[in-house]
């Protein structure tokens, strides 16, 4: 599969899901990680198919779904099944570190569905706020259990995203390219502390074959003007120019 650039749909959280697809087409990306606020797992199947058809008509696919909370084994199975129905490569997840039963159910369902689980790190103080805690959570499971590396949250936690990618290695199943200048102030990816070329190089060195997903939360009313140069820069780094 060719290298893809995508957007986390939460970036466009002020818009409905079909309008999000229209805006992503205008940006020239190929995929979306879909936030469950845009497309809940309870959405009727006919509506899901209609939305997927709209995405396809815009030259887009769903690369991932989430970030979702795995509450218990049954909800975990249902969410994995829903992500698979969307055609997603992975489900971005969070869960209680001590809830082995739910984790095991999610992994078994992911293996059955042929998709991956990507444990999302959050900011300082979260139970998966460090790469070591993520590694401890995923390394005891089969390869289907891996990580979603949110570069912005790692910067907020005082970790270098390049070192995180090297640490987690082949368990990096997804990425959120996000940037902060300090713990609170978010900026366009690559204009703050995020060394975008180094992150792309680290992912490619590790053999990352997933979608390079941009996430930008600072301007939900109109993020497209900020995203346009980021998409262009990422295309350049990925050799798509």
SEMAR-630543 format. One record per residue (C-alpha): residue number from 0; x, y, z; residue in three letters. Coordinates in pm, 1 decimal. Layout:
rec marse = NUM	east = X	north = Y	up = Z	ronu = ala
...
***
This chain:
rec marse = 0	east = 0.0	north = 0.0	up = 0.0	ronu = unk
rec marse = 1	east = 137.3	north = 348.1	up = -84.6	ronu = unk
rec marse = 2	east = 231.6	north = 573.0	up = 205.3	ronu = unk
rec marse = 3	east = -74.5	north = 764.3	up = 323.0	ronu = unk
rec marse = 4	east = -128.8	north = 1096.4	up = 494.9	ronu = unk
rec marse = 5	east = -434.9	north = 1123.8	up = 714.7	ronu = unk
rec marse = 6	east = -608.8	north = 1353.3	up = 962.0	ronu = unk
rec marse = 7	east = -759.5	north = 1269.0	up = 1300.7	ronu = unk
rec marse = 8	east = -1121.0	north = 1374.9	up = 1251.4	ronu = unk
rec marse = 9	east = -1129.5	north = 1527.1	up = 1602.4	ronu = unk
rec marse = 10	east = -935.0	north = 1811.9	up = 1441.4	ronu = unk
rec marse = 11	east = -1265.3	north = 1900.7	up = 1267.9	ronu = unk
rec marse = 12	east = -1486.5	north = 1826.0	up = 1568.7	ronu = unk
rec marse = 13	east = -1711.5	north = 2127.3	up = 1500.7	ronu = unk
rec marse = 14	east = -1826.7	north = 1971.0	up = 1170.5	ronu = unk
rec marse = 15	east = -2039.6	north = 1668.6	up = 1081.5	ronu = unk
rec marse = 16	east = -1863.8	north = 1361.5	up = 944.0	ronu = unk
rec marse = 17	east = -1959.8	north = 1414.9	up = 579.9	ronu = unk
rec marse = 18	east = -1833.7	north = 1772.5	up = 587.5	ronu = unk
rec marse = 19	east = -1512.7	north = 1642.4	up = 743.2	ronu = unk
rec marse = 20	east = -1467.3	north = 1413.1	up = 442.9	ronu = unk
rec marse = 21	east = -1521.4	north = 1707.9	up = 208.2	ronu = unk
rec marse = 22	east = -1259.1	north = 1913.1	up = 391.1	ronu = unk
rec marse = 23	east = -1008.2	north = 1628.2	up = 391.8	ronu = unk
rec marse = 24	east = -1052.7	north = 1588.1	up = 17.8	ronu = unk
rec marse = 25	east = -975.5	north = 1958.5	up = -22.7	ronu = unk
rec marse = 26	east = -656.6	north = 1910.8	up = 179.0	ronu = unk
rec marse = 27	east = -550.4	north = 1628.4	up = -50.9	ronu = unk
rec marse = 28	east = -502.0	north = 1358.3	up = 212.2	ronu = unk
rec marse = 29	east = -594.3	north = 994.6	up = 164.0	ronu = unk
rec marse = 30	east = -731.2	north = 880.5	up = 499.0	ronu = unk
rec marse = 31	east = -889.8	north = 966.6	up = 831.3	ronu = unk
rec marse = 32	east = -865.6	north = 829.3	up = 1179.6	ronu = unk
rec marse = 33	east = -1228.2	north = 871.9	up = 1278.7	ronu = unk
rec marse = 34	east = -1316.9	north = 1000.8	up = 1625.1	ronu = unk
rec marse = 35	east = -1606.6	north = 813.5	up = 1782.1	ronu = unk
rec marse = 36	east = -1781.7	north = 1144.5	up = 1845.1	ronu = unk
rec marse = 37	east = -1818.5	north = 1169.6	up = 1467.3	ronu = unk
rec marse = 38	east = -1923.6	north = 808.3	up = 1420.3	ronu = unk
rec marse = 39	east = -2034.9	north = 625.1	up = 1734.2	ronu = unk
rec marse = 40	east = -2021.5	north = 246.2	up = 1733.3	ronu = unk
rec marse = 41	east = -2398.8	north = 252.3	up = 1787.8	ronu = unk
rec marse = 42	east = -2456.2	north = 410.2	up = 1444.2	ronu = unk
rec marse = 43	east = -2707.6	north = 202.7	up = 1241.6	ronu = unk
rec marse = 44	east = -2536.9	north = -15.6	up = 978.0	ronu = unk
rec marse = 45	east = -2713.6	north = 154.3	up = 686.7	ronu = unk
rec marse = 46	east = -2586.3	north = 494.7	up = 801.1	ronu = unk
rec marse = 47	east = -2235.1	north = 356.5	up = 843.7	ronu = unk
rec marse = 48	east = -2241.3	north = 228.5	up = 487.3	ronu = unk
rec marse = 49	east = -2370.4	north = 562.5	up = 361.1	ronu = unk
rec marse = 50	east = -2086.6	north = 747.5	up = 537.1	ronu = unk
rec marse = 51	east = -1825.0	north = 504.4	up = 406.6	ronu = unk
rec marse = 52	east = -1961.9	north = 551.7	up = 55.6	ronu = unk
rec marse = 53	east = -1927.6	north = 927.9	up = 99.5	ronu = unk
rec marse = 54	east = -1566.3	north = 881.9	up = 208.5	ronu = unk
rec marse = 55	east = -1492.7	north = 662.7	up = -91.6	ronu = unk
rec marse = 56	east = -1648.5	north = 919.9	up = -324.1	ronu = unk
rec marse = 57	east = -1399.3	north = 1170.7	up = -184.0	ronu = unk
rec marse = 58	east = -1102.2	north = 939.1	up = -237.7	ronu = unk
rec marse = 59	east = -1068.4	north = 866.2	up = 132.8	ronu = unk
rec marse = 60	east = -1061.3	north = 562.3	up = 355.4	ronu = unk
rec marse = 61	east = -1082.7	north = 509.3	up = 729.8	ronu = unk
rec marse = 62	east = -735.5	north = 411.2	up = 850.0	ronu = unk
rec marse = 63	east = -824.5	north = 398.1	up = 1218.8	ronu = unk
rec marse = 64	east = -1099.6	north = 449.4	up = 1475.1	ronu = unk
rec marse = 65	east = -1074.0	north = 604.2	up = 1819.7	ronu = unk
rec marse = 66	east = -945.7	north = 691.3	up = 2068.0	ronu = unk
rec marse = 67	east = -1196.8	north = 474.9	up = 2257.2	ronu = unk
rec marse = 68	east = -1215.7	north = 353.7	up = 2615.2	ronu = unk
rec marse = 69	east = -1229.9	north = -24.3	up = 2653.6	ronu = unk
rec marse = 70	east = -1467.0	north = -49.7	up = 2946.6	ronu = unk
rec marse = 71	east = -1510.5	north = -428.0	up = 2970.8	ronu = unk
rec marse = 72	east = -1458.2	north = -739.0	up = 2756.0	ronu = unk
rec marse = 73	east = -1788.0	north = -713.2	up = 2570.1	ronu = unk
rec marse = 74	east = -1752.6	north = -345.5	up = 2482.6	ronu = unk
rec marse = 75	east = -1394.7	north = -414.7	up = 2372.7	ronu = unk
rec marse = 76	east = -1509.8	north = -687.4	up = 2135.5	ronu = unk
rec marse = 77	east = -1784.4	north = -467.4	up = 1994.6	ronu = unk
rec marse = 78	east = -1549.4	north = -174.9	up = 1933.7	ronu = unk
rec marse = 79	east = -1293.6	north = -394.8	up = 1758.2	ronu = unk
rec marse = 80	east = -1568.4	north = -538.4	up = 1539.0	ronu = unk
rec marse = 81	east = -1691.9	north = -188.9	up = 1455.5	ronu = unk
rec marse = 82	east = -1343.2	north = -70.2	up = 1359.7	ronu = unk
rec marse = 83	east = -1307.2	north = -374.0	up = 1135.5	ronu = unk
rec marse = 84	east = -1642.8	north = -294.7	up = 973.5	ronu = unk
rec marse = 85	east = -1506.5	north = 50.9	up = 886.1	ronu = unk
rec marse = 86	east = -1208.6	north = -109.8	up = 712.9	ronu = unk
rec marse = 87	east = -970.8	north = 38.3	up = 970.1	ronu = unk
rec marse = 88	east = -617.4	north = -90.0	up = 1015.7	ronu = unk
rec marse = 89	east = -627.3	north = -23.1	up = 1388.5	ronu = unk
rec marse = 90	east = -838.6	north = 76.7	up = 1685.2	ronu = unk
rec marse = 91	east = -684.8	north = 350.7	up = 1904.6	ronu = unk
rec marse = 92	east = -753.7	north = 257.6	up = 2264.5	ronu = unk
rec marse = 93	east = -717.9	north = 333.4	up = 2630.5	ronu = unk
rec marse = 94	east = -795.5	north = 95.5	up = 2917.4	ronu = unk
rec marse = 95	east = -728.0	north = 36.4	up = 3284.3	ronu = unk
rec marse = 96	east = -371.0	north = -88.8	up = 3328.2	ronu = unk
rec marse = 97	east = -484.5	north = -367.2	up = 3563.7	ronu = unk
rec marse = 98	east = -783.3	north = -485.2	up = 3356.5	ronu = unk
rec marse = 99	east = -622.5	north = -790.0	up = 3197.9	ronu = unk
rec marse = 100	east = -954.1	north = -954.0	up = 3114.4	ronu = unk
rec marse = 101	east = -1061.6	north = -664.1	up = 2891.6	ronu = unk
rec marse = 102	east = -716.7	north = -637.4	up = 2734.5	ronu = unk
rec marse = 103	east = -711.2	north = -1009.0	up = 2654.2	ronu = unk
rec marse = 104	east = -1059.8	north = -995.9	up = 2503.1	ronu = unk
rec marse = 105	east = -957.6	north = -702.1	up = 2284.4	ronu = unk
rec marse = 106	east = -643.7	north = -877.8	up = 2161.9	ronu = unk
rec marse = 107	east = -830.1	north = -1198.9	up = 2082.1	ronu = unk
rec marse = 108	east = -1095.4	north = -1005.9	up = 1888.1	ronu = unk
rec marse = 109	east = -830.5	north = -802.7	up = 1704.8	ronu = unk
rec marse = 110	east = -654.5	north = -1121.7	up = 1599.4	ronu = unk
rec marse = 111	east = -983.7	north = -1260.5	up = 1473.7	ronu = unk
rec marse = 112	east = -1069.4	north = -937.9	up = 1287.3	ronu = unk
rec marse = 113	east = -723.1	north = -890.4	up = 1140.2	ronu = unk
rec marse = 114	east = -663.6	north = -542.8	up = 1282.7	ronu = unk
rec marse = 115	east = -430.7	north = -393.4	up = 1544.4	ronu = unk
rec marse = 116	east = -483.0	north = -222.0	up = 1878.3	ronu = unk
rec marse = 117	east = -296.0	north = 104.9	up = 1929.9	ronu = unk
rec marse = 118	east = -264.1	north = 212.8	up = 2292.9	ronu = unk
rec marse = 119	east = -277.2	north = 591.0	up = 2301.5	ronu = unk
rec marse = 120	east = -53.1	north = 783.4	up = 2539.1	ronu = unk
rec marse = 121	east = -192.8	north = 1090.5	up = 2709.3	ronu = unk
rec marse = 122	east = -32.9	north = 1384.4	up = 2880.7	ronu = unk
rec marse = 123	east = 154.1	north = 1418.2	up = 3209.1	ronu = unk
rec marse = 124	east = -0.8	north = 1225.9	up = 3495.9	ronu = unk
rec marse = 125	east = -202.3	north = 984.0	up = 3282.7	ronu = unk
rec marse = 126	east = -161.4	north = 613.8	up = 3354.4	ronu = unk
rec marse = 127	east = -3.7	north = 576.1	up = 3007.3	ronu = unk
rec marse = 128	east = 177.7	north = 907.9	up = 3009.0	ronu = unk
rec marse = 129	east = 522.9	north = 759.6	up = 2942.6	ronu = unk
rec marse = 130	east = 660.8	north = 531.4	up = 2674.1	ronu = unk
rec marse = 131	east = 785.3	north = 287.9	up = 2937.7	ronu = unk
rec marse = 132	east = 434.7	north = 246.3	up = 3077.3	ronu = unk
rec marse = 133	east = 301.5	north = 192.2	up = 2725.6	ronu = unk
rec marse = 134	east = 574.6	north = -63.9	up = 2660.4	ronu = unk
rec marse = 135	east = 497.7	north = -248.4	up = 2983.8	ronu = unk
rec marse = 136	east = 129.8	north = -262.5	up = 2886.4	ronu = unk
rec marse = 137	east = 176.9	north = -394.4	up = 2532.7	ronu = unk
rec marse = 138	east = 494.7	north = -602.1	up = 2534.1	ronu = unk
rec marse = 139	east = 340.7	north = -903.8	up = 2705.7	ronu = unk
rec marse = 140	east = 83.0	north = -947.3	up = 2431.0	ronu = unk
rec marse = 141	east = 105.3	north = -1061.7	up = 2068.7	ronu = unk
rec marse = 142	east = 208.9	north = -804.5	up = 1811.3	ronu = unk
rec marse = 143	east = -154.1	north = -700.2	up = 1749.0	ronu = unk
rec marse = 144	east = -130.4	north = -499.7	up = 2070.6	ronu = unk
rec marse = 145	east = 82.8	north = -194.1	up = 2006.2	ronu = unk
rec marse = 146	east = 95.6	north = 181.9	up = 2040.3	ronu = unk
rec marse = 147	east = -48.0	north = 499.9	up = 1898.4	ronu = unk
rec marse = 148	east = 235.0	north = 749.7	up = 1940.6	ronu = unk
rec marse = 149	east = 89.5	north = 1093.5	up = 2006.7	ronu = unk
rec marse = 150	east = 396.7	north = 1309.8	up = 1958.2	ronu = unk
rec marse = 151	east = 241.6	north = 1614.1	up = 2123.7	ronu = unk
rec marse = 152	east = 153.2	north = 1434.1	up = 2443.8	ronu = unk
rec marse = 153	east = 502.1	north = 1283.6	up = 2462.2	ronu = unk
rec marse = 154	east = 649.3	north = 1632.9	up = 2426.3	ronu = unk
rec marse = 155	east = 418.6	north = 1748.8	up = 2706.4	ronu = unk
rec marse = 156	east = 545.1	north = 1458.8	up = 2919.2	ronu = unk
rec marse = 157	east = 907.0	north = 1552.2	up = 2853.6	ronu = unk
rec marse = 158	east = 992.3	north = 1268.8	up = 2612.9	ronu = unk
rec marse = 159	east = 1152.1	north = 1290.7	up = 2271.1	ronu = unk
rec marse = 160	east = 911.4	north = 1134.4	up = 2016.8	ronu = unk
rec marse = 161	east = 1205.3	north = 1000.8	up = 1813.7	ronu = unk
rec marse = 162	east = 1336.6	north = 812.2	up = 2117.8	ronu = unk
rec marse = 163	east = 983.3	north = 686.2	up = 2188.1	ronu = unk
rec marse = 164	east = 952.1	north = 546.7	up = 1835.4	ronu = unk
rec marse = 165	east = 1289.8	north = 376.6	up = 1867.9	ronu = unk
rec marse = 166	east = 1186.0	north = 232.3	up = 2206.1	ronu = unk
rec marse = 167	east = 849.4	north = 96.1	up = 2091.8	ronu = unk
rec marse = 168	east = 983.4	north = -24.2	up = 1757.2	ronu = unk
rec marse = 169	east = 754.9	north = -254.0	up = 1559.7	ronu = unk
rec marse = 170	east = 479.1	north = -203.2	up = 1815.9	ronu = unk
rec marse = 171	east = 410.1	north = 145.0	up = 1673.9	ronu = unk
rec marse = 172	east = 84.4	north = 81.7	up = 1487.9	ronu = unk
rec marse = 173	east = -37.3	north = 442.3	up = 1465.3	ronu = unk
rec marse = 174	east = 84.8	north = 797.2	up = 1505.5	ronu = unk
rec marse = 175	east = -71.5	north = 1134.4	up = 1588.5	ronu = unk
rec marse = 176	east = 158.5	north = 1408.9	up = 1461.6	ronu = unk
rec marse = 177	east = 93.8	north = 1686.2	up = 1712.0	ronu = unk
rec marse = 178	east = 314.5	north = 1966.2	up = 1845.2	ronu = unk
rec marse = 179	east = 345.7	north = 2183.1	up = 2158.2	ronu = unk
rec marse = 180	east = 582.7	north = 2462.8	up = 2255.0	ronu = unk
rec marse = 181	east = 521.7	north = 2393.2	up = 2624.0	ronu = unk
rec marse = 182	east = 287.8	north = 2177.0	up = 2828.5	ronu = unk
rec marse = 183	east = -18.3	north = 2383.5	up = 2735.9	ronu = unk
rec marse = 184	east = 35.3	north = 2571.0	up = 2408.9	ronu = unk
rec marse = 185	east = -31.1	north = 2366.9	up = 2094.4	ronu = unk
rec marse = 186	east = 103.7	north = 2477.3	up = 1755.8	ronu = unk
rec marse = 187	east = 100.7	north = 2351.6	up = 1398.8	ronu = unk
rec marse = 188	east = 295.5	north = 2023.0	up = 1374.8	ronu = unk
rec marse = 189	east = 658.0	north = 2095.9	up = 1297.2	ronu = unk
rec marse = 190	east = 655.6	north = 2459.7	up = 1411.5	ronu = unk
rec marse = 191	east = 716.1	north = 2399.9	up = 1781.0	ronu = unk
rec marse = 192	east = 933.5	north = 2141.2	up = 1952.3	ronu = unk
rec marse = 193	east = 839.5	north = 1857.8	up = 1716.1	ronu = unk
rec marse = 194	east = 1122.4	north = 1770.6	up = 1476.7	ronu = unk
rec marse = 195	east = 894.3	north = 1648.6	up = 1199.1	ronu = unk
rec marse = 196	east = 1171.3	north = 1533.6	up = 960.3	ronu = unk
rec marse = 197	east = 1336.8	north = 1334.2	up = 1241.2	ronu = unk
rec marse = 198	east = 1007.0	north = 1171.8	up = 1341.6	ronu = unk
rec marse = 199	east = 931.9	north = 1070.7	up = 982.4	ronu = unk
rec marse = 200	east = 1284.8	north = 934.6	up = 945.2	ronu = unk
rec marse = 201	east = 1252.6	north = 735.1	up = 1269.5	ronu = unk
rec marse = 202	east = 919.8	north = 586.0	up = 1162.2	ronu = unk
rec marse = 203	east = 1057.6	north = 487.3	up = 823.5	ronu = unk
rec marse = 204	east = 1367.0	north = 334.9	up = 983.7	ronu = unk
rec marse = 205	east = 1141.1	north = 119.1	up = 1201.9	ronu = unk
rec marse = 206	east = 951.1	north = 2.3	up = 892.9	ronu = unk
rec marse = 207	east = 630.6	north = 184.7	up = 986.4	ronu = unk
rec marse = 208	east = 375.3	north = 106.0	up = 714.9	ronu = unk
rec marse = 209	east = 78.5	north = 287.9	up = 862.6	ronu = unk
rec marse = 210	east = -83.4	north = 622.5	up = 792.2	ronu = unk
rec marse = 211	east = 90.1	north = 944.6	up = 896.0	ronu = unk
rec marse = 212	east = -199.8	north = 1102.2	up = 1084.6	ronu = unk
rec marse = 213	east = -193.0	north = 1474.3	up = 1162.5	ronu = unk
rec marse = 214	east = -386.8	north = 1596.5	up = 1466.2	ronu = unk
rec marse = 215	east = -436.3	north = 1963.6	up = 1545.9	ronu = unk
rec marse = 216	east = -678.2	north = 2066.8	up = 1819.7	ronu = unk
rec marse = 217	east = -608.4	north = 2438.3	up = 1862.0	ronu = unk
rec marse = 218	east = -845.0	north = 2583.2	up = 1598.4	ronu = unk
rec marse = 219	east = -1155.9	north = 2363.9	up = 1569.3	ronu = unk
rec marse = 220	east = -1357.7	north = 2633.6	up = 1391.8	ronu = unk
rec marse = 221	east = -1123.7	north = 2648.3	up = 1089.8	ronu = unk
rec marse = 222	east = -816.7	north = 2422.1	up = 1103.3	ronu = unk
rec marse = 223	east = -767.1	north = 2384.0	up = 726.4	ronu = unk
rec marse = 224	east = -540.8	north = 2690.4	up = 671.8	ronu = unk
rec marse = 225	east = -305.1	north = 2562.9	up = 941.7	ronu = unk
rec marse = 226	east = -311.0	north = 2208.0	up = 806.4	ronu = unk
rec marse = 227	east = -236.7	north = 2294.7	up = 443.6	ronu = unk
rec marse = 228	east = 138.0	north = 2366.1	up = 491.2	ronu = unk
rec marse = 229	east = 172.1	north = 2067.4	up = 725.8	ronu = unk
rec marse = 230	east = 26.7	north = 1834.4	up = 462.3	ronu = unk
rec marse = 231	east = 257.3	north = 1987.9	up = 200.5	ronu = unk
rec marse = 232	east = 562.2	north = 1943.6	up = 424.0	ronu = unk
rec marse = 233	east = 469.1	north = 1585.6	up = 503.7	ronu = unk
rec marse = 234	east = 426.1	north = 1509.7	up = 134.0	ronu = unk
rec marse = 235	east = 774.5	north = 1644.3	up = 75.0	ronu = unk
rec marse = 236	east = 923.6	north = 1435.4	up = 355.8	ronu = unk
rec marse = 237	east = 748.8	north = 1121.4	up = 231.0	ronu = unk
rec marse = 238	east = 857.5	north = 1175.9	up = -127.1	ronu = unk
rec marse = 239	east = 507.5	north = 1241.2	up = -258.1	ronu = unk
rec marse = 240	east = 600.0	north = 1568.7	up = -433.1	ronu = unk
***
